[in-house]
Amino acid sequence: MKTHRIAILSPGEMGHSVGRCLIAGGFDVATCLAGRSERTRTLTAAAGIRDVPDLDELVRESDLILAILVPDQAHALALQVADVLKRTGSTPAYADCNAISPDSVREIDMVITGAGGRFIDAGIIGGPPGGREKTRFYASGPHEKVLSRLDGHGILVRTLGGEVGRASGIKMCYASVTKGTSALHAAALTAAEVMGLGEELLAEFSESQSHRLKAMDGVRSLSAKAFRWIGEMQEIAATYDQAGVSPGFHEGAEHIFRLIAESPIGHERPETVDRNRTLEETVAIFADEARRDRKENQKG
């Protein structure tokens, strides 16, 4: 079966960049913006992605659906698409590209397959396509080869073979290190600032681990990402728990990302983050939020 018409739900930070690259590769890319934010609409227009107002029509005309959104919306979207599959008799391939645990993706597989769709477990590693680093899409399950047809069009597709859950598993383990490390950096710097040791800790890292301090500079932009990573940490914790490994690391990471998301700068997004704000200024904001959070907990 040919794969030419691609639906992306939803074309946010990652999704719209994937769509733009696929359009450049000659694919027909569409979405349904019903109920989506003005930001998503702006990103969609910038990428040149077609808006199909009706989800039924979008699903009917698509060869492949790429579900790319925040983890806590993955199951609800699958249920919504499954209803359309049953109602229309359509049988597109459905690739769940969300940062969710193997158990979560197997539940979604049952939803989509039970409605007549062809399910693909997919895990995205790397930033939005278009940068120097190639974005990797890992795929597993009996229909993984469908996703391979997108290989080389702004993304690299790597099939893992075997059952559904393998692609999500590698995504969870990889992100547990990359995003988990970001959480640890933010937590360490915030704790030091709360204790009045922020300047001293930064000086020590500058003297003894300058490479680590350079990596910590990424904390300055966490305000634009934290809201998306809360659910991802929950899924990673569940993955670790399912593997017989402690979920505690990433339950802690969830806490620090939630604190950042609820801080005065937690509303920022990649295109609005203040690039002139220093690491020290950023950490001071997180420390103030931590103090407020502690006071609220003490009242409770």
C-alpha positions as CSV (number, residue, x, y, z in Angstrom):
1,M,0.0,0.0,0.0
2,K,1.3,3.5,-0.9
3,T,2.1,6.0,1.8
4,H,1.6,9.5,0.4
5,R,-1.1,11.2,2.4
6,I,0.1,11.8,6.0
7,A,-2.0,13.2,8.9
8,I,-0.2,14.7,11.8
9,L,-2.1,15.0,15.1
10,S,-1.0,17.5,16.4
11,P,1.4,19.8,14.6
12,G,3.0,21.4,17.6
13,E,6.7,22.0,18.2
14,M,7.8,18.6,16.9
15,G,4.8,17.8,14.7
16,H,4.9,20.9,12.5
17,S,8.6,20.5,11.9
18,V,8.1,16.8,10.9
19,G,5.3,18.0,8.6
20,R,7.4,20.7,7.0
21,C,10.1,18.1,6.2
22,L,7.7,15.6,4.8
23,I,6.1,18.2,2.5
24,A,9.6,19.0,1.2
25,G,9.9,15.3,0.5
26,G,6.8,15.3,-1.7
27,F,4.2,14.0,0.8
28,D,0.8,15.5,1.2
29,V,0.5,16.5,4.8
30,A,-2.7,17.5,6.6
31,T,-4.1,17.9,10.1
32,C,-7.3,18.8,11.8
33,L,-7.1,22.0,13.9
34,A,-10.5,21.9,15.5
35,G,-10.0,22.9,19.1
36,R,-6.3,23.6,18.7
37,S,-4.6,26.7,20.1
38,E,-3.7,29.8,18.2
39,R,0.0,28.8,18.5
40,T,-0.6,25.5,16.9
41,R,-2.5,27.2,14.1
42,T,0.4,29.5,13.5
43,L,2.9,26.7,13.5
44,T,0.7,24.7,11.1
45,A,0.5,27.6,8.6
46,A,4.2,28.3,8.8
47,A,4.9,24.6,7.9
48,G,2.4,24.6,5.0
49,I,0.3,21.8,6.5
50,R,-3.2,21.6,5.2
51,D,-6.1,22.0,7.7
52,V,-8.9,19.6,7.2
53,P,-11.8,20.9,9.4
54,D,-13.4,17.5,9.9
55,L,-11.5,14.6,11.7
56,D,-13.6,12.0,9.9
57,E,-12.6,13.4,6.5
58,L,-8.9,13.6,7.6
59,V,-8.8,10.0,8.7
60,R,-10.6,8.8,5.6
61,E,-8.1,10.5,3.2
62,S,-5.0,9.5,5.1
63,D,-2.6,6.6,4.5
64,L,-0.7,7.1,7.7
65,I,-1.5,9.0,10.9
66,L,1.3,10.3,13.1
67,A,0.2,11.0,16.6
68,I,2.7,13.5,18.1
69,L,1.5,15.2,21.3
70,V,2.0,15.3,25.0
71,P,1.8,11.9,26.8
72,D,-1.3,12.5,28.8
73,Q,-3.3,13.1,25.6
74,A,-2.1,10.0,23.7
75,H,-4.8,7.6,24.9
76,A,-7.7,10.1,24.4
77,L,-6.6,10.8,20.9
78,A,-6.4,7.0,20.1
79,L,-10.0,6.6,21.4
80,Q,-11.1,9.5,19.2
81,V,-9.5,8.1,16.1
82,A,-10.7,4.6,16.8
83,D,-14.3,5.9,16.9
84,V,-13.7,7.4,13.4
85,L,-12.2,4.2,12.1
86,K,-15.3,2.3,13.2
87,R,-17.6,4.9,11.9
88,T,-16.0,5.3,8.5
89,G,-14.5,1.8,7.9
90,S,-11.1,3.4,7.2
91,T,-7.9,1.4,7.7
92,P,-4.9,3.8,7.8
93,A,-1.7,3.0,9.6
94,Y,-1.6,4.8,13.0
95,A,1.9,5.5,14.5
96,D,1.9,6.5,18.1
97,C,5.0,8.7,18.3
98,N,4.4,9.9,21.9
99,A,6.7,9.6,24.9
100,I,4.8,6.8,26.7
101,S,5.7,3.6,28.4
102,P,5.6,0.2,26.7
103,D,2.5,-0.8,28.7
104,S,0.8,2.4,27.7
105,V,1.5,1.9,24.0
106,R,0.3,-1.7,24.2
107,E,-3.0,-0.4,25.5
108,I,-3.3,2.1,22.6
109,D,-2.4,-0.8,20.2
110,M,-5.4,-2.7,21.4
111,V,-7.6,0.4,20.9
112,I,-6.5,1.1,17.3
113,T,-6.2,-2.5,16.2
114,G,-9.6,-3.3,17.7
115,A,-11.1,-0.6,15.5
116,G,-9.5,-1.9,12.3
117,G,-6.4,0.2,12.1
118,R,-2.8,-0.9,11.6
119,F,-0.8,0.1,14.6
120,I,2.9,1.2,14.8
121,D,4.8,1.8,18.0
122,A,7.1,4.7,17.4
123,G,9.6,6.6,19.6
124,I,11.1,10.0,18.6
125,I,14.7,10.7,19.7
126,G,16.3,14.1,19.0
127,G,14.9,17.5,18.5
128,P,12.6,18.7,15.8
129,P,14.0,17.9,12.3
130,G,15.7,20.7,10.4
131,G,18.7,21.1,12.7
132,R,22.2,19.6,12.4
133,E,21.3,16.5,14.3
134,K,19.0,14.1,12.4
135,T,15.7,13.2,14.2
136,R,15.4,9.5,14.7
137,F,12.1,7.7,14.6
138,Y,12.3,4.2,16.1
139,A,9.6,1.8,15.1
140,S,8.4,-1.7,16.1
141,G,5.4,-4.0,15.7
142,P,4.1,-5.9,12.7
143,H,3.5,-2.7,10.6
144,E,6.8,-1.0,11.4
145,K,7.8,-1.0,7.7
146,V,5.1,1.5,6.8
147,L,7.0,4.1,8.8
148,S,10.2,3.2,6.9
149,R,8.7,4.9,3.8
150,L,9.4,8.3,5.5
151,D,13.1,7.5,6.0
152,G,15.4,10.1,4.5
153,H,12.8,12.9,4.3
154,G,14.1,15.0,7.1
155,I,14.0,12.1,9.6
156,L,15.8,8.7,10.0
157,V,13.6,5.7,10.6
158,R,15.1,2.8,12.4
159,T,13.0,-0.4,12.7
160,L,13.6,-2.6,15.7
161,G,11.6,-5.7,14.7
162,G,9.6,-7.7,17.2
163,E,6.6,-6.7,19.2
164,V,4.9,-3.4,20.0
165,G,6.6,-1.8,23.0
166,R,10.2,-2.0,21.8
167,A,10.3,1.5,20.2
168,S,8.6,3.1,23.2
169,G,11.0,1.3,25.5
170,I,14.1,2.7,23.8
171,K,12.6,6.2,23.8
172,M,11.8,5.9,27.6
173,C,15.3,4.7,28.5
174,Y,17.0,7.4,26.3
175,A,14.9,10.2,27.6
176,S,15.3,9.0,31.2
177,V,19.0,10.0,30.8
178,T,18.7,13.2,28.7
179,K,15.7,14.8,30.3
180,G,16.4,13.2,33.7
181,T,19.8,14.9,33.7
182,S,18.2,18.2,32.9
183,A,15.9,17.8,35.9
184,L,18.9,16.9,38.1
185,H,20.8,20.0,37.0
186,A,17.7,22.2,37.7
187,A,17.1,20.5,41.1
188,A,20.7,20.8,42.3
189,L,21.0,24.5,41.3
190,T,17.6,25.3,42.8
191,A,18.4,23.6,46.1
192,A,21.7,25.4,46.3
193,E,20.0,28.7,45.7
194,V,17.4,28.1,48.3
195,M,20.2,27.4,50.8
196,G,22.1,30.5,49.8
197,L,24.8,28.5,48.1
198,G,24.0,29.2,44.5
199,E,27.1,31.4,43.7
200,E,29.4,29.0,45.6
201,L,28.1,25.9,43.7
202,L,28.5,27.5,40.3
203,A,32.0,28.6,41.2
204,E,32.9,25.0,42.2
205,F,31.6,23.6,39.0
206,S,33.4,26.3,37.0
207,E,36.7,25.3,38.7
208,S,36.3,21.5,38.8
209,Q,33.8,20.5,36.1
210,S,33.5,23.3,33.5
211,H,32.0,20.8,31.0
212,R,29.2,20.1,33.5
213,L,28.6,23.8,34.0
214,K,28.3,24.2,30.3
215,A,25.7,21.5,30.2
216,M,23.8,23.2,33.1
217,D,23.3,26.2,30.9
218,G,20.4,24.3,29.3
219,V,18.4,25.0,32.5
220,R,17.9,28.5,31.2
221,S,15.4,27.2,28.6
222,L,13.6,24.6,30.7
223,S,10.7,27.0,31.3
224,A,9.6,26.4,27.6
225,K,9.7,22.6,27.9
226,A,8.8,21.6,31.5
227,F,5.1,21.5,31.0
228,R,5.5,18.8,28.2
229,W,8.0,16.8,30.3
230,I,5.8,16.3,33.4
231,G,3.8,13.5,31.8
232,E,6.9,12.0,30.2
233,M,8.5,11.6,33.6
234,Q,5.4,9.8,34.8
235,E,5.7,7.4,31.8
236,I,9.4,6.9,32.4
237,A,8.8,6.1,36.1
238,A,6.2,3.6,35.0
239,T,8.6,2.0,32.6
240,Y,11.3,1.7,35.2
241,D,8.8,0.2,37.6
242,Q,7.7,-2.3,35.0
243,A,11.3,-3.3,34.5
244,G,11.9,-3.8,38.2
245,V,14.0,-0.7,38.5
246,S,13.1,2.1,41.0
247,P,10.7,4.7,39.6
248,G,11.8,7.2,42.2
249,F,14.4,9.0,40.1
250,H,11.8,10.2,37.6
251,E,9.1,10.8,40.1
252,G,11.5,13.4,41.5
253,A,12.2,14.7,38.0
254,E,8.4,15.1,37.5
255,H,8.3,17.2,40.7
256,I,11.0,19.6,39.5
257,F,9.5,20.0,36.0
258,R,6.1,20.7,37.6
259,L,7.7,23.3,39.9
260,I,9.3,25.0,36.8
261,A,6.0,24.8,34.8
262,E,4.2,26.5,37.7
263,S,6.8,29.2,38.1
264,P,6.3,32.8,36.8
265,I,8.2,31.9,33.6
266,G,6.5,28.5,33.1
267,H,4.3,29.9,30.4
268,E,7.2,30.5,28.0
269,R,7.5,28.5,24.8
270,P,10.5,28.0,22.5
271,E,9.7,31.0,20.4
272,T,9.0,33.3,23.4
273,V,11.7,32.2,26.0
274,D,13.9,35.0,27.2
275,R,17.3,34.2,25.7
276,N,18.9,37.1,27.6
277,R,18.0,35.7,31.0
278,T,21.1,34.4,32.7
279,L,21.4,31.0,34.4
280,E,21.6,32.7,37.8
281,E,18.5,34.7,37.1
282,T,16.6,31.6,35.9
283,V,17.6,29.6,39.0
284,A,16.6,32.5,41.3
285,I,13.0,32.3,39.8
286,F,12.9,28.5,40.4
287,A,14.2,29.0,43.9
288,D,11.4,31.5,44.7
289,E,8.9,29.0,43.4
290,A,10.4,26.2,45.6
291,R,10.2,28.5,48.7
292,R,6.5,29.2,47.9
293,D,5.9,25.5,47.3
294,R,7.4,24.6,50.6
295,K,5.4,27.2,52.5
296,E,2.2,25.9,50.9
297,N,3.1,22.3,51.9
298,Q,3.8,23.4,55.4
299,K,0.4,25.2,55.6
300,G,-1.3,22.0,54.4
